[in-house]
Amino acid sequence: MNDPPAQVNSMPGQDIVRRFLPYEMQIGDIRTIVIDPHNEILPYWFREFLNHRRTLIAVRIDAHHDMFQCSPALPSREGRDRFRFLASLMSCIQDYSRMMCNEGNFTCPAFHCGAVGAVYHFHPAKGRMDAYGRVSGLKTIDAPGTSLKRADASTGKNRQIVWDEEATRLTGRAGSAKASPVPCRISMNDFWKDMQDCLLPVAVGFDLDGLYGNDDRGPIERVVKERLACVKTVLGMLPRPAFICIARSQRPRSYIPANIVDWLQDVALRLIGEIYL
């Protein structure tokens, strides 16, 4: 692992004006996408769901769960076949992910539309695996439910996609945008067993702030090396992913010191190559 650049503090709002354009590459035969911010993974989830015609299992490596709610509602499905319905939305889904969602709530609409059936969230700094739903062969179980919140004329808010409070135990104030499902804490052995039984496509979301974020302390190289070892273990337990998405976490606000994000990205790409080439 090459030495990281010297750390400097990110300035609030630094370099957020220019749009970062997603770009793709093949690592082995795995489609690998680099995005910024993380909510721009949404159209890739939907597209893969349409390609496989099966719900996705999302494995997320991240310092944050990104399971908040209150993203604007999509057009009503009105009894239409869900694959045909989502296919009709794909021309506008990228703008929806960029303009209507944020880096904390984009997972909720993916559950609502059936594109994602379970999320496994690994926090590298804590070595912790949380499950929002579990995979069992071709099925998912105990996934958080969603519902639609009516438009509110007094506030001018349109309909919103929220977690179903009656079907899903939530943490945070009821009705708040910061409410999120209570996850199931599972062991790494449980995760390995789930992945061994998984017959659904797996999509990896790798947020670089899981390797080193603005609030982290300690020698960068040592911290990143320790967390990479944990991430390598997690990735090694997966069936071959349908795709991998790396999020740089620089926009709309920086979660990673700006001067090390390119280095972290290279480190993550080398790890993926080491595992899957």
Long-range contacts (C-beta under 8 A, 24 or more apart in sequence): 1-221, 1-224, 1-225, 1-228, 1-267, 1-270, 2-263, 2-266, 3-221, 4-220, 4-221, 4-224, 4-260, 4-263, 4-264, 5-259, 5-260, 5-263, 6-259, 7-220, 7-257, 7-259, 7-260, 8-257, 8-258, 8-259, 9-214, 9-257, 10-214, 10-254, 10-256, 10-257, 10-258, 12-253, 13-253, 14-254, 14-258, 15-250, 15-251, 15-254, 15-258, 16-250, 16-251, 16-252, 16-253, 16-254, 20-248, 20-250, 20-251, 27-244, 27-269, 27-272, 27-273, 27-276, 27-277, 28-273, 28-276, 28-277, 30-240, 30-241, 30-243, 30-244, 30-272, 30-276, 31-242, 31-243, 31-244, 32-243, 32-244, 32-245, 32-246, 32-269, 32-272, 33-243, 33-244, 33-245, 33-246, 34-245, 34-246, 34-248, 34-265, 35-245, 35-246, 35-247, 35-248, 36-247, 36-248, 36-249, 36-250, 36-251, 37-102, 37-103, 37-247, 37-248, 37-249, 37-250, 37-251, 37-252, 38-62, 38-66, 38-103, 38-106, 38-205, 38-207, 38-247, 38-249, 39-97, 39-98, 39-101, 39-102, 39-103, 39-105, 39-106, 40-94, 40-97, 40-98, 40-247, 41-97, 41-106, 41-205, 41-245, 41-247, 42-93, 42-96, 42-97, 42-101, 42-106, 42-109, 42-110, 43-90, 43-93, 43-94, 43-97, 44-203, 44-243, 44-245, 45-110, 45-115, 45-116, 45-203, 46-86, 46-89, 46-90, 46-93, 46-110, 46-113, 46-115, 47-90, 48-115, 48-201, 48-203, 48-242, 48-243, 49-86, 49-114, 49-115, 49-116, 50-83, 50-86, 50-87, 50-90, 52-201, 52-242, 53-83, 54-138, 54-200, 54-201, 55-114, 55-115, 55-116, 55-117, 55-140, 55-200, 56-115, 56-116, 56-117, 56-200, 56-201, 56-202, 56-203, 56-242, 57-116, 57-117, 57-118, 57-119, 57-120, 57-135, 57-140, 57-198, 57-200, 57-201, 57-202, 57-203, 58-107, 58-110, 58-116, 58-118, 58-119, 58-120, 58-202, 58-203, 58-204, 58-205, 59-119, 59-120, 59-122, 59-202, 59-203, 59-204, 59-205, 59-234, 59-238, 59-241, 60-119, 60-120, 60-121, 60-122, 60-204, 60-205, 60-206, 60-207, 61-122, 61-124, 61-204, 61-205, 61-206, 61-207, 61-210, 61-231, 61-234, 62-121, 62-122, 62-123, 62-205, 62-206, 62-207, 62-209, 62-210, 62-247, 63-123, 63-124, 63-125, 63-207, 63-209, 63-210, 63-213, 63-255, 64-103, 64-104, 64-207, 64-209, 64-255, 65-121, 65-130, 65-132, 65-180, 65-183, 66-103, 66-104, 66-105, 66-106, 66-107, 67-107, 67-108, 67-119, 67-121, 67-132, 67-144, 67-180, 67-181, 67-183, 68-104, 68-105, 68-108, 68-177, 68-178, 68-179, 68-180, 69-105, 69-108, 69-160, 69-161, 69-162, 69-163, 69-177, 69-179, 69-180, 70-105, 70-108, 70-149, 70-160, 70-161, 70-162, 70-177, 71-100, 71-101, 71-102, 71-105, 71-106, 71-108, 71-109, 71-160, 71-161, 72-96, 72-100, 72-158, 72-159, 72-160, 72-161, 73-148, 73-158, 73-159, 73-160, 73-161, 74-109, 74-112, 74-113, 74-161, 82-113, 82-114, 86-113, 86-115, 102-252, 103-249, 103-252, 105-177, 108-146, 108-161, 108-162, 108-163, 109-161, 111-143, 111-144, 111-146, 112-146, 112-161, 116-203, 117-143, 117-200, 118-143, 120-191, 120-194, 121-183, 122-210, 122-230, 122-231, 122-234, 123-210, 124-210, 124-211, 124-227, 124-230, 124-231, 125-210, 125-216, 125-227, 127-230, 128-185, 129-185, 129-186, 129-187, 129-188, 129-190, 129-191, 129-234, 130-183, 130-184, 130-185, 130-186, 131-183, 131-184, 131-185, 131-186, 131-191, 131-194, 132-181, 132-183, 132-184, 134-184, 134-186, 134-194, 135-194, 135-195, 135-197, 135-198, 135-200, 136-194, 136-197, 137-197, 137-198, 137-199, 138-199, 138-200, 140-200, 142-184, 144-168, 144-181, 188-233, 188-234, 188-237, 191-234, 191-237, 192-237, 195-237, 195-238, 195-239, 198-239, 201-242, 202-238, 202-239, 202-241, 202-242, 203-241, 203-242, 203-243, 203-244, 203-245, 204-235, 204-238, 204-241, 204-243, 204-244, 204-245, 205-245, 205-247, 206-231, 206-244, 206-245, 206-246, 206-247, 206-268, 207-246, 207-247, 207-249, 207-255, 208-246, 208-247, 208-248, 208-249, 208-256, 208-261, 208-264, 208-265, 208-268, 209-249, 209-255, 209-256, 211-264, 211-267, 211-268, 212-256, 212-257, 212-260, 212-264, 213-249, 213-255, 213-256, 214-254, 214-255, 214-256, 214-257, 220-260, 224-264, 224-267, 228-267, 228-271, 231-271, 232-271, 232-274, 232-275, 235-271, 235-272, 235-275, 236-275, 240-276, 244-272
